[in-house]
Amino acid sequence: MPQDFAEAHMWINLAASRASGDDQKNYAALRETVAKLMTPQQIAEAQRRAREWKPKTGEDKGGKPMK
């Protein structure tokens, strides 16, 4: 399977934005590691995808089912 660094960066970025404490720091460090393997255009694309990502219907912003 081909590696899609932009997709990986997007999901790590989303995870970092929803985490706190050490988890947030760990995700941010992983995101930076992946970013070193990417072109500036790929990073921009990953950031765009993260900004535009929306949870599926029936889920709140945190990705948890709504009551």
mmCIF file of the N, C-alpha and C atoms, coordinates in Angstrom:
data_MODEL
# 
_entry.id   MODEL 
# 
loop_
_atom_site.group_PDB 
_atom_site.id 
_atom_site.type_symbol 
_atom_site.label_atom_id 
_atom_site.label_alt_id 
_atom_site.label_comp_id 
_atom_site.label_asym_id 
_atom_site.label_entity_id 
_atom_site.label_seq_id 
_atom_site.pdbx_PDB_ins_code 
_atom_site.Cartn_x 
_atom_site.Cartn_y 
_atom_site.Cartn_z 
_atom_site.occupancy 
_atom_site.B_iso_or_equiv 
_atom_site.pdbx_formal_charge 
_atom_site.auth_seq_id 
_atom_site.auth_comp_id 
_atom_site.auth_asym_id 
_atom_site.auth_atom_id 
_atom_site.pdbx_PDB_model_num 
ATOM 1   N N  . MET A 1 1  ? 0.842   -1.168 0.000  1.00 0.00 ? 1  MET A N  1 
ATOM 2   C CA . MET A 1 1  ? 0.000   0.000  0.000  1.00 0.00 ? 1  MET A CA 1 
ATOM 3   C C  . MET A 1 1  ? 0.896   1.243  0.000  1.00 0.00 ? 1  MET A C  1 
ATOM 4   N N  . PRO A 1 2  ? 0.619   2.189  -0.866 1.00 0.00 ? 2  PRO A N  1 
ATOM 5   C CA . PRO A 1 2  ? 1.424   3.420  -0.892 1.00 0.00 ? 2  PRO A CA 1 
ATOM 6   C C  . PRO A 1 2  ? 1.202   4.251  0.372  1.00 0.00 ? 2  PRO A C  1 
ATOM 7   N N  . GLN A 1 3  ? 2.255   4.938  0.773  1.00 0.00 ? 3  GLN A N  1 
ATOM 8   C CA . GLN A 1 3  ? 2.161   5.803  1.948  1.00 0.00 ? 3  GLN A CA 1 
ATOM 9   C C  . GLN A 1 3  ? 1.565   7.150  1.542  1.00 0.00 ? 3  GLN A C  1 
ATOM 10  N N  . ASP A 1 4  ? 0.643   7.632  2.331  1.00 0.00 ? 4  ASP A N  1 
ATOM 11  C CA . ASP A 1 4  ? 0.020   8.931  2.089  1.00 0.00 ? 4  ASP A CA 1 
ATOM 12  C C  . ASP A 1 4  ? 0.316   9.802  3.304  1.00 0.00 ? 4  ASP A C  1 
ATOM 13  N N  . PHE A 1 5  ? 1.440   10.523 3.227  1.00 0.00 ? 5  PHE A N  1 
ATOM 14  C CA . PHE A 1 5  ? 1.861   11.342 4.353  1.00 0.00 ? 5  PHE A CA 1 
ATOM 15  C C  . PHE A 1 5  ? 0.868   12.461 4.650  1.00 0.00 ? 5  PHE A C  1 
ATOM 16  N N  . ALA A 1 6  ? 0.235   12.999 3.620  1.00 0.00 ? 6  ALA A N  1 
ATOM 17  C CA . ALA A 1 6  ? -0.748  14.069 3.850  1.00 0.00 ? 6  ALA A CA 1 
ATOM 18  C C  . ALA A 1 6  ? -1.926  13.538 4.658  1.00 0.00 ? 6  ALA A C  1 
ATOM 19  N N  . GLU A 1 7  ? -2.379  12.334 4.351  1.00 0.00 ? 7  GLU A N  1 
ATOM 20  C CA . GLU A 1 7  ? -3.486  11.726 5.098  1.00 0.00 ? 7  GLU A CA 1 
ATOM 21  C C  . GLU A 1 7  ? -3.059  11.440 6.542  1.00 0.00 ? 7  GLU A C  1 
ATOM 22  N N  . ALA A 1 8  ? -1.861  10.912 6.713  1.00 0.00 ? 8  ALA A N  1 
ATOM 23  C CA . ALA A 1 8  ? -1.349  10.629 8.055  1.00 0.00 ? 8  ALA A CA 1 
ATOM 24  C C  . ALA A 1 8  ? -1.228  11.918 8.862  1.00 0.00 ? 8  ALA A C  1 
ATOM 25  N N  . HIS A 1 9  ? -0.667  12.951 8.255  1.00 0.00 ? 9  HIS A N  1 
ATOM 26  C CA . HIS A 1 9  ? -0.495  14.238 8.931  1.00 0.00 ? 9  HIS A CA 1 
ATOM 27  C C  . HIS A 1 9  ? -1.850  14.801 9.345  1.00 0.00 ? 9  HIS A C  1 
ATOM 28  N N  . MET A 1 10 ? -2.837  14.699 8.456  1.00 0.00 ? 10 MET A N  1 
ATOM 29  C CA . MET A 1 10 ? -4.176  15.208 8.756  1.00 0.00 ? 10 MET A CA 1 
ATOM 30  C C  . MET A 1 10 ? -4.740  14.530 10.001 1.00 0.00 ? 10 MET A C  1 
ATOM 31  N N  . TRP A 1 11 ? -4.700  13.201 10.056 1.00 0.00 ? 11 TRP A N  1 
ATOM 32  C CA . TRP A 1 11 ? -5.276  12.483 11.197 1.00 0.00 ? 11 TRP A CA 1 
ATOM 33  C C  . TRP A 1 11 ? -4.497  12.747 12.481 1.00 0.00 ? 11 TRP A C  1 
ATOM 34  N N  . ILE A 1 12 ? -3.196  12.831 12.386 1.00 0.00 ? 12 ILE A N  1 
ATOM 35  C CA . ILE A 1 12 ? -2.397  13.143 13.579 1.00 0.00 ? 12 ILE A CA 1 
ATOM 36  C C  . ILE A 1 12 ? -2.717  14.551 14.063 1.00 0.00 ? 12 ILE A C  1 
ATOM 37  N N  . ASN A 1 13 ? -2.872  15.479 13.126 1.00 0.00 ? 13 ASN A N  1 
ATOM 38  C CA . ASN A 1 13 ? -3.213  16.856 13.475 1.00 0.00 ? 13 ASN A CA 1 
ATOM 39  C C  . ASN A 1 13 ? -4.566  16.909 14.186 1.00 0.00 ? 13 ASN A C  1 
ATOM 40  N N  . LEU A 1 14 ? -5.546  16.168 13.665 1.00 0.00 ? 14 LEU A N  1 
ATOM 41  C CA . LEU A 1 14 ? -6.859  16.134 14.302 1.00 0.00 ? 14 LEU A CA 1 
ATOM 42  C C  . LEU A 1 14 ? -6.769  15.524 15.702 1.00 0.00 ? 14 LEU A C  1 
ATOM 43  N N  . ALA A 1 15 ? -5.991  14.457 15.835 1.00 0.00 ? 15 ALA A N  1 
ATOM 44  C CA . ALA A 1 15 ? -5.821  13.833 17.151 1.00 0.00 ? 15 ALA A CA 1 
ATOM 45  C C  . ALA A 1 15 ? -5.173  14.809 18.130 1.00 0.00 ? 15 ALA A C  1 
ATOM 46  N N  . ALA A 1 16 ? -4.149  15.519 17.682 1.00 0.00 ? 16 ALA A N  1 
ATOM 47  C CA . ALA A 1 16 ? -3.462  16.486 18.544 1.00 0.00 ? 16 ALA A CA 1 
ATOM 48  C C  . ALA A 1 16 ? -4.402  17.601 18.987 1.00 0.00 ? 16 ALA A C  1 
ATOM 49  N N  . SER A 1 17 ? -5.271  18.026 18.087 1.00 0.00 ? 17 SER A N  1 
ATOM 50  C CA . SER A 1 17 ? -6.176  19.128 18.414 1.00 0.00 ? 17 SER A CA 1 
ATOM 51  C C  . SER A 1 17 ? -7.231  18.728 19.435 1.00 0.00 ? 17 SER A C  1 
ATOM 52  N N  . ARG A 1 18 ? -7.488  17.435 19.593 1.00 0.00 ? 18 ARG A N  1 
ATOM 53  C CA . ARG A 1 18 ? -8.501  16.959 20.524 1.00 0.00 ? 18 ARG A CA 1 
ATOM 54  C C  . ARG A 1 18 ? -7.900  16.368 21.803 1.00 0.00 ? 18 ARG A C  1 
ATOM 55  N N  . ALA A 1 19 ? -6.597  16.242 21.851 1.00 0.00 ? 19 ALA A N  1 
ATOM 56  C CA . ALA A 1 19 ? -5.920  15.648 23.008 1.00 0.00 ? 19 ALA A CA 1 
ATOM 57  C C  . ALA A 1 19 ? -5.523  16.742 23.999 1.00 0.00 ? 19 ALA A C  1 
ATOM 58  N N  . SER A 1 20 ? -5.029  16.301 25.137 1.00 0.00 ? 20 SER A N  1 
ATOM 59  C CA . SER A 1 20 ? -4.526  17.258 26.129 1.00 0.00 ? 20 SER A CA 1 
ATOM 60  C C  . SER A 1 20 ? -3.306  16.664 26.814 1.00 0.00 ? 20 SER A C  1 
ATOM 61  N N  . GLY A 1 21 ? -2.587  17.519 27.490 1.00 0.00 ? 21 GLY A N  1 
ATOM 62  C CA . GLY A 1 21 ? -1.432  17.085 28.270 1.00 0.00 ? 21 GLY A CA 1 
ATOM 63  C C  . GLY A 1 21 ? -0.363  16.388 27.446 1.00 0.00 ? 21 GLY A C  1 
ATOM 64  N N  . ASP A 1 22 ? 0.145   15.286 27.995 1.00 0.00 ? 22 ASP A N  1 
ATOM 65  C CA . ASP A 1 22 ? 1.212   14.548 27.326 1.00 0.00 ? 22 ASP A CA 1 
ATOM 66  C C  . ASP A 1 22 ? 0.770   13.966 25.992 1.00 0.00 ? 22 ASP A C  1 
ATOM 67  N N  . ASP A 1 23 ? -0.508  13.553 25.904 1.00 0.00 ? 23 ASP A N  1 
ATOM 68  C CA . ASP A 1 23 ? -0.999  13.017 24.634 1.00 0.00 ? 23 ASP A CA 1 
ATOM 69  C C  . ASP A 1 23 ? -0.873  14.062 23.524 1.00 0.00 ? 23 ASP A C  1 
ATOM 70  N N  . GLN A 1 24 ? -1.242  15.289 23.841 1.00 0.00 ? 24 GLN A N  1 
ATOM 71  C CA . GLN A 1 24 ? -1.155  16.354 22.848 1.00 0.00 ? 24 GLN A CA 1 
ATOM 72  C C  . GLN A 1 24 ? 0.294   16.577 22.425 1.00 0.00 ? 24 GLN A C  1 
ATOM 73  N N  . LYS A 1 25 ? 1.197   16.564 23.379 1.00 0.00 ? 25 LYS A N  1 
ATOM 74  C CA . LYS A 1 25 ? 2.619   16.743 23.067 1.00 0.00 ? 25 LYS A CA 1 
ATOM 75  C C  . LYS A 1 25 ? 3.138   15.598 22.207 1.00 0.00 ? 25 LYS A C  1 
ATOM 76  N N  . ASN A 1 26 ? 2.719   14.377 22.519 1.00 0.00 ? 26 ASN A N  1 
ATOM 77  C CA . ASN A 1 26 ? 3.158   13.219 21.743 1.00 0.00 ? 26 ASN A CA 1 
ATOM 78  C C  . ASN A 1 26 ? 2.649   13.270 20.317 1.00 0.00 ? 26 ASN A C  1 
ATOM 79  N N  . TYR A 1 27 ? 1.373   13.620 20.144 1.00 0.00 ? 27 TYR A N  1 
ATOM 80  C CA . TYR A 1 27 ? 0.825   13.747 18.789 1.00 0.00 ? 27 TYR A CA 1 
ATOM 81  C C  . TYR A 1 27 ? 1.533   14.856 18.011 1.00 0.00 ? 27 TYR A C  1 
ATOM 82  N N  . ALA A 1 28 ? 1.809   15.966 18.674 1.00 0.00 ? 28 ALA A N  1 
ATOM 83  C CA . ALA A 1 28 ? 2.492   17.075 18.010 1.00 0.00 ? 28 ALA A CA 1 
ATOM 84  C C  . ALA A 1 28 ? 3.892   16.655 17.562 1.00 0.00 ? 28 ALA A C  1 
ATOM 85  N N  . ALA A 1 29 ? 4.585   15.896 18.397 1.00 0.00 ? 29 ALA A N  1 
ATOM 86  C CA . ALA A 1 29 ? 5.925   15.416 18.028 1.00 0.00 ? 29 ALA A CA 1 
ATOM 87  C C  . ALA A 1 29 ? 5.850   14.454 16.850 1.00 0.00 ? 29 ALA A C  1 
ATOM 88  N N  . LEU A 1 30 ? 4.862   13.576 16.858 1.00 0.00 ? 30 LEU A N  1 
ATOM 89  C CA . LEU A 1 30 ? 4.681   12.642 15.740 1.00 0.00 ? 30 LEU A CA 1 
ATOM 90  C C  . LEU A 1 30 ? 4.348   13.398 14.459 1.00 0.00 ? 30 LEU A C  1 
ATOM 91  N N  . ARG A 1 31 ? 3.498   14.415 14.580 1.00 0.00 ? 31 ARG A N  1 
ATOM 92  C CA . ARG A 1 31 ? 3.143   15.231 13.413 1.00 0.00 ? 31 ARG A CA 1 
ATOM 93  C C  . ARG A 1 31 ? 4.382   15.886 12.817 1.00 0.00 ? 31 ARG A C  1 
ATOM 94  N N  . GLU A 1 32 ? 5.273   16.380 13.654 1.00 0.00 ? 32 GLU A N  1 
ATOM 95  C CA . GLU A 1 32 ? 6.504   17.008 13.167 1.00 0.00 ? 32 GLU A CA 1 
ATOM 96  C C  . GLU A 1 32 ? 7.420   15.985 12.493 1.00 0.00 ? 32 GLU A C  1 
ATOM 97  N N  . THR A 1 33 ? 7.451   14.766 13.011 1.00 0.00 ? 33 THR A N  1 
ATOM 98  C CA . THR A 1 33 ? 8.253   13.707 12.392 1.00 0.00 ? 33 THR A CA 1 
ATOM 99  C C  . THR A 1 33 ? 7.739   13.400 10.990 1.00 0.00 ? 33 THR A C  1 
ATOM 100 N N  . VAL A 1 34 ? 6.434   13.288 10.858 1.00 0.00 ? 34 VAL A N  1 
ATOM 101 C CA . VAL A 1 34 ? 5.839   13.020 9.551  1.00 0.00 ? 34 VAL A CA 1 
ATOM 102 C C  . VAL A 1 34 ? 6.076   14.210 8.622  1.00 0.00 ? 34 VAL A C  1 
ATOM 103 N N  . ALA A 1 35 ? 5.959   15.419 9.137  1.00 0.00 ? 35 ALA A N  1 
ATOM 104 C CA . ALA A 1 35 ? 6.137   16.623 8.320  1.00 0.00 ? 35 ALA A CA 1 
ATOM 105 C C  . ALA A 1 35 ? 7.530   16.685 7.695  1.00 0.00 ? 35 ALA A C  1 
ATOM 106 N N  . LYS A 1 36 ? 8.521   16.134 8.375  1.00 0.00 ? 36 LYS A N  1 
ATOM 107 C CA . LYS A 1 36 ? 9.887   16.133 7.829  1.00 0.00 ? 36 LYS A CA 1 
ATOM 108 C C  . LYS A 1 36 ? 10.009  15.278 6.576  1.00 0.00 ? 36 LYS A C  1 
ATOM 109 N N  . LEU A 1 37 ? 9.052   14.391 6.357  1.00 0.00 ? 37 LEU A N  1 
ATOM 110 C CA . LEU A 1 37 ? 9.050   13.517 5.179  1.00 0.00 ? 37 LEU A CA 1 
ATOM 111 C C  . LEU A 1 37 ? 8.215   14.091 4.040  1.00 0.00 ? 37 LEU A C  1 
ATOM 112 N N  . MET A 1 38 ? 7.652   15.280 4.256  1.00 0.00 ? 38 MET A N  1 
ATOM 113 C CA . MET A 1 38 ? 6.698   15.857 3.313  1.00 0.00 ? 38 MET A CA 1 
ATOM 114 C C  . MET A 1 38 ? 7.235   17.126 2.655  1.00 0.00 ? 38 MET A C  1 
ATOM 115 N N  . THR A 1 39 ? 6.653   17.443 1.508  1.00 0.00 ? 39 THR A N  1 
ATOM 116 C CA . THR A 1 39 ? 6.942   18.717 0.851  1.00 0.00 ? 39 THR A CA 1 
ATOM 117 C C  . THR A 1 39 ? 6.052   19.796 1.480  1.00 0.00 ? 39 THR A C  1 
ATOM 118 N N  . PRO A 1 40 ? 6.402   21.065 1.314  1.00 0.00 ? 40 PRO A N  1 
ATOM 119 C CA . PRO A 1 40 ? 5.524   22.130 1.824  1.00 0.00 ? 40 PRO A CA 1 
ATOM 120 C C  . PRO A 1 40 ? 4.110   22.049 1.233  1.00 0.00 ? 40 PRO A C  1 
ATOM 121 N N  . GLN A 1 41 ? 4.001   21.630 -0.013 1.00 0.00 ? 41 GLN A N  1 
ATOM 122 C CA . GLN A 1 41 ? 2.682   21.499 -0.646 1.00 0.00 ? 41 GLN A CA 1 
ATOM 123 C C  . GLN A 1 41 ? 1.869   20.387 0.022  1.00 0.00 ? 41 GLN A C  1 
ATOM 124 N N  . GLN A 1 42 ? 2.515   19.281 0.366  1.00 0.00 ? 42 GLN A N  1 
ATOM 125 C CA . GLN A 1 42 ? 1.815   18.189 1.041  1.00 0.00 ? 42 GLN A CA 1 
ATOM 126 C C  . GLN A 1 42 ? 1.349   18.619 2.430  1.00 0.00 ? 42 GLN A C  1 
ATOM 127 N N  . ILE A 1 43 ? 2.180   19.374 3.131  1.00 0.00 ? 43 ILE A N  1 
ATOM 128 C CA . ILE A 1 43 ? 1.807   19.862 4.453  1.00 0.00 ? 43 ILE A CA 1 
ATOM 129 C C  . ILE A 1 43 ? 0.602   20.792 4.346  1.00 0.00 ? 43 ILE A C  1 
ATOM 130 N N  . ALA A 1 44 ? 0.628   21.680 3.384  1.00 0.00 ? 44 ALA A N  1 
ATOM 131 C CA . ALA A 1 44 ? -0.496  22.595 3.174  1.00 0.00 ? 44 ALA A CA 1 
ATOM 132 C C  . ALA A 1 44 ? -1.770  21.820 2.864  1.00 0.00 ? 44 ALA A C  1 
ATOM 133 N N  . GLU A 1 45 ? -1.663  20.783 2.053  1.00 0.00 ? 45 GLU A N  1 
ATOM 134 C CA . GLU A 1 45 ? -2.823  19.955 1.713  1.00 0.00 ? 45 GLU A CA 1 
ATOM 135 C C  . GLU A 1 45 ? -3.346  19.245 2.962  1.00 0.00 ? 45 GLU A C  1 
ATOM 136 N N  . ALA A 1 46 ? -2.447  18.709 3.773  1.00 0.00 ? 46 ALA A N  1 
ATOM 137 C CA . ALA A 1 46 ? -2.850  18.032 5.004  1.00 0.00 ? 46 ALA A CA 1 
ATOM 138 C C  . ALA A 1 46 ? -3.552  19.001 5.955  1.00 0.00 ? 46 ALA A C  1 
ATOM 139 N N  . GLN A 1 47 ? -3.045  20.199 6.073  1.00 0.00 ? 47 GLN A N  1 
ATOM 140 C CA . GLN A 1 47 ? -3.657  21.203 6.943  1.00 0.00 ? 47 GLN A CA 1 
ATOM 141 C C  . GLN A 1 47 ? -5.032  21.606 6.420  1.00 0.00 ? 47 GLN A C  1 
ATOM 142 N N  . ARG A 1 48 ? -5.159  21.722 5.102  1.00 0.00 ? 48 ARG A N  1 
ATOM 143 C CA . ARG A 1 48 ? -6.457  22.049 4.506  1.00 0.00 ? 48 ARG A CA 1 
ATOM 144 C C  . ARG A 1 48 ? -7.465  20.944 4.805  1.00 0.00 ? 48 ARG A C  1 
ATOM 145 N N  . ARG A 1 49 ? -7.043  19.690 4.625  1.00 0.00 ? 49 ARG A N  1 
ATOM 146 C CA . ARG A 1 49 ? -7.936  18.553 4.893  1.00 0.00 ? 49 ARG A CA 1 
ATOM 147 C C  . ARG A 1 49 ? -8.373  18.543 6.355  1.00 0.00 ? 49 ARG A C  1 
ATOM 148 N N  . ALA A 1 50 ? -7.447  18.819 7.271  1.00 0.00 ? 50 ALA A N  1 
ATOM 149 C CA . ALA A 1 50 ? -7.786  18.828 8.699  1.00 0.00 ? 50 ALA A CA 1 
ATOM 150 C C  . ALA A 1 50 ? -8.791  19.936 9.010  1.00 0.00 ? 50 ALA A C  1 
ATOM 151 N N  . ARG A 1 51 ? -8.601  21.115 8.417  1.00 0.00 ? 51 ARG A N  1 
ATOM 152 C CA . ARG A 1 51 ? -9.539  22.224 8.642  1.00 0.00 ? 51 ARG A CA 1 
ATOM 153 C C  . ARG A 1 51 ? -10.929 21.889 8.127  1.00 0.00 ? 51 ARG A C  1 
ATOM 154 N N  . GLU A 1 52 ? -11.006 21.193 7.007  1.00 0.00 ? 52 GLU A N  1 
ATOM 155 C CA . GLU A 1 52 ? -12.286 20.910 6.364  1.00 0.00 ? 52 GLU A CA 1 
ATOM 156 C C  . GLU A 1 52 ? -12.954 19.633 6.875  1.00 0.00 ? 52 GLU A C  1 
ATOM 157 N N  . TRP A 1 53 ? -12.237 18.827 7.659  1.00 0.00 ? 53 TRP A N  1 
ATOM 158 C CA . TRP A 1 53 ? -12.795 17.560 8.127  1.00 0.00 ? 53 TRP A CA 1 
ATOM 159 C C  . TRP A 1 53 ? -13.972 17.804 9.050  1.00 0.00 ? 53 TRP A C  1 
ATOM 160 N N  . LYS A 1 54 ? -15.011 17.030 8.852  1.00 0.00 ? 54 LYS A N  1 
ATOM 161 C CA . LYS A 1 54 ? -16.200 17.094 9.696  1.00 0.00 ? 54 LYS A CA 1 
ATOM 162 C C  . LYS A 1 54 ? -16.529 15.681 10.156 1.00 0.00 ? 54 LYS A C  1 
ATOM 163 N N  . PRO A 1 55 ? -16.943 15.529 11.422 1.00 0.00 ? 55 PRO A N  1 
ATOM 164 C CA . PRO A 1 55 ? -17.364 14.201 11.882 1.00 0.00 ? 55 PRO A CA 1 
ATOM 165 C C  . PRO A 1 55 ? -18.600 13.745 11.106 1.00 0.00 ? 55 PRO A C  1 
ATOM 166 N N  . LYS A 1 56 ? -18.785 12.439 11.067 1.00 0.00 ? 56 LYS A N  1 
ATOM 167 C CA . LYS A 1 56 ? -19.978 11.900 10.417 1.00 0.00 ? 56 LYS A CA 1 
ATOM 168 C C  . LYS A 1 56 ? -21.216 12.375 11.151 1.00 0.00 ? 56 LYS A C  1 
ATOM 169 N N  . THR A 1 57 ? -22.349 12.394 10.463 1.00 0.00 ? 57 THR A N  1 
ATOM 170 C CA . THR A 1 57 ? -23.616 12.795 11.064 1.00 0.00 ? 57 THR A CA 1 
ATOM 171 C C  . THR A 1 57 ? -23.884 11.959 12.309 1.00 0.00 ? 57 THR A C  1 
ATOM 172 N N  . GLY A 1 58 ? -24.388 12.612 13.349 1.00 0.00 ? 58 GLY A N  1 
ATOM 173 C CA . GLY A 1 58 ? -24.691 11.909 14.582 1.00 0.00 ? 58 GLY A CA 1 
ATOM 174 C C  . GLY A 1 58 ? -23.541 11.910 15.563 1.00 0.00 ? 58 GLY A C  1 
ATOM 175 N N  . GLU A 1 59 ? -22.480 12.596 15.234 1.00 0.00 ? 59 GLU A N  1 
ATOM 176 C CA . GLU A 1 59 ? -21.350 12.674 16.142 1.00 0.00 ? 59 GLU A CA 1 
ATOM 177 C C  . GLU A 1 59 ? -21.067 14.135 16.452 1.00 0.00 ? 59 GLU A C  1 
ATOM 178 N N  . ASP A 1 60 ? -20.625 14.386 17.654 1.00 0.00 ? 60 ASP A N  1 
ATOM 179 C CA . ASP A 1 60 ? -20.288 15.758 18.004 1.00 0.00 ? 60 ASP A CA 1 
ATOM 180 C C  . ASP A 1 60 ? -18.870 16.082 17.560 1.00 0.00 ? 60 ASP A C  1 
ATOM 181 N N  . LYS A 1 61 ? -18.399 17.263 17.869 1.00 0.00 ? 61 LYS A N  1 
ATOM 182 C CA . LYS A 1 61 ? -17.076 17.713 17.432 1.00 0.00 ? 61 LYS A CA 1 
ATOM 183 C C  . LYS A 1 61 ? -15.958 16.808 17.925 1.00 0.00 ? 61 LYS A C  1 
ATOM 184 N N  . GLY A 1 62 ? -16.130 16.174 19.074 1.00 0.00 ? 62 GLY A N  1 
ATOM 185 C CA . GLY A 1 62 ? -15.123 15.299 19.631 1.00 0.00 ? 62 GLY A CA 1 
ATOM 186 C C  . GLY A 1 62 ? -15.164 13.892 19.071 1.00 0.00 ? 62 GLY A C  1 
ATOM 187 N N  . GLY A 1 63 ? -16.069 13.621 18.140 1.00 0.00 ? 63 GLY A N  1 
ATOM 188 C CA . GLY A 1 63 ? -16.154 12.308 17.533 1.00 0.00 ? 63 GLY A CA 1 
ATOM 189 C C  . GLY A 1 63 ? -16.910 11.302 18.374 1.00 0.00 ? 63 GLY A C  1 
ATOM 190 N N  . LYS A 1 64 ? -17.608 11.771 19.424 1.00 0.00 ? 64 LYS A N  1 
ATOM 191 C CA . LYS A 1 64 ? -18.378 10.878 20.284 1.00 0.00 ? 64 LYS A CA 1 
ATOM 192 C C  . LYS A 1 64 ? -19.846 10.930 19.867 1.00 0.00 ? 64 LYS A C  1 
ATOM 193 N N  . PRO A 1 65 ? -20.554 9.810  19.963 1.00 0.00 ? 65 PRO A N  1 
ATOM 194 C CA . PRO A 1 65 ? -21.984 9.832  19.597 1.00 0.00 ? 65 PRO A CA 1 
ATOM 195 C C  . PRO A 1 65 ? -22.747 10.832 20.440 1.00 0.00 ? 65 PRO A C  1 
ATOM 196 N N  . MET A 1 66 ? -23.659 11.536 19.794 1.00 0.00 ? 66 MET A N  1 
ATOM 197 C CA . MET A 1 66 ? -24.484 12.504 20.499 1.00 0.00 ? 66 MET A CA 1 
ATOM 198 C C  . MET A 1 66 ? -25.630 11.780 21.197 1.00 0.00 ? 66 MET A C  1 
ATOM 199 N N  . LYS A 1 67 ? -26.099 12.330 22.304 1.00 0.00 ? 67 LYS A N  1 
ATOM 200 C CA . LYS A 1 67 ? -27.217 11.728 23.050 1.00 0.00 ? 67 LYS A CA 1 
ATOM 201 C C  . LYS A 1 67 ? -28.520 12.283 22.557 1.00 0.00 ? 67 LYS A C  1 
# 
